[in-house]
Structures are given as C-alpha cells and as structure tokens.
Amino acid sequence: MTNEWSISPATDADWPGIWAIFRDVISRGDTYTYAPDMTEQQAKNIWVLNGCRGFVVKHGDNIVGTFTLRTNKPGFGDHVANAGYMVHKDYRGRGIAQAMCQYSLKAAKDLGYNAMQFNFVVASNKPAVQLWQKMGFKIVGTVPKAFRHATQGLTDVYIMYRSLDDI
C-alpha cells in the first residue's frame, strides 16, 4: 500500500461511508452471504458493533475500504480471529485488500489471537482466494454448493486458515 491511504479504527462518523461500500458489495450477490435487502442496522451490528472491531481505509477524506475484525467463535474458540474485507468499487485492484489483510493480521496478533480463519470464501471469487493464499492462508476445507451465487448458481465455498505465529 502506498502512503496515499491510511488505515484506522472506524468511528461513528465513518459509518455512512462504510455502509455505502457494504451496500454496494452485497448488492452484487457474488461474494458475501448477506442478502441485498439487509438493513443498515443489521449491517452495522455485524460489522462494527457486538464485539466487532471496524476499520476504514481512507484516501484523503474518502472511505475507500473497510474491514471488520472479530472473534471467530466464542468460548473455547476465542483464540481464533475472523475478518471480512470490502473495497469501494472505484478503488479495487490497487492493493487495498492486501493492505487491509496485512493490517488485520497484525491487529489480531496484538489482540492476543493466535490464528485467523475465514469461514465462507466463495470459491468463484478467485482474486480473493489467490490473495488470501498469498497472505499465508490455506484452504482447509471445501463446502460443496454452499453459496447461491447471483449469476453462477450453487458455488463451493472454502474455509481458509492461517496461524499468526510468524506475525
């Protein structure tokens, strides 16, 4: 990532920019299970509230990316982090997702997690799968036809995992 972007924890004032990106990403029906008619409050609950830590990437005053960092599972699974990433459509392909992932891995380690797991990576989202693999994630499982892709129909999803020992 170049110095033209900055990553920081999300504030209440950032929510409108996060929501704009979130709404656009889920409207396509090709990467997240969230329904396009999800309400703004539902989105806020799963992205920045209820134990989730929201972050933003800014280019000047514009929010161009967002991610959430949270515990994957409570109780005896609370040492494994989970994250989700979204980039504004006009800023894709510029290294923002990689920068967010790198930042989130360090943040997760700093918060005491010792691994990160993605529970539902849509297999047809090849750029994301390749990036996560580049960032050290391994495909540890495949769930056949678990995602109803808006244009491709039933699609496999991957469970991807990485230790944070080297962070």
Secondary structure as UniProt FT lines:
FT   TURN            3..4
FT   STRAND          6..9
FT   HELIX           12..14
FT   HELIX           15..27
FT   TURN            36..37
FT   HELIX           40..47
FT   TURN            50..51
FT   STRAND          53..59
FT   TURN            60..61
FT   STRAND          62..71
FT   HELIX           75..77
FT   TURN            78..79
FT   STRAND          80..87
FT   HELIX           89..91
FT   TURN            92..93
FT   HELIX           96..110
FT   TURN            111..112
FT   STRAND          115..122
FT   TURN            123..124
FT   HELIX           126..134
FT   TURN            135..136
FT   STRAND          138..149
FT   TURN            150..152
FT   STRAND          153..163
FT   TURN            165..166
//
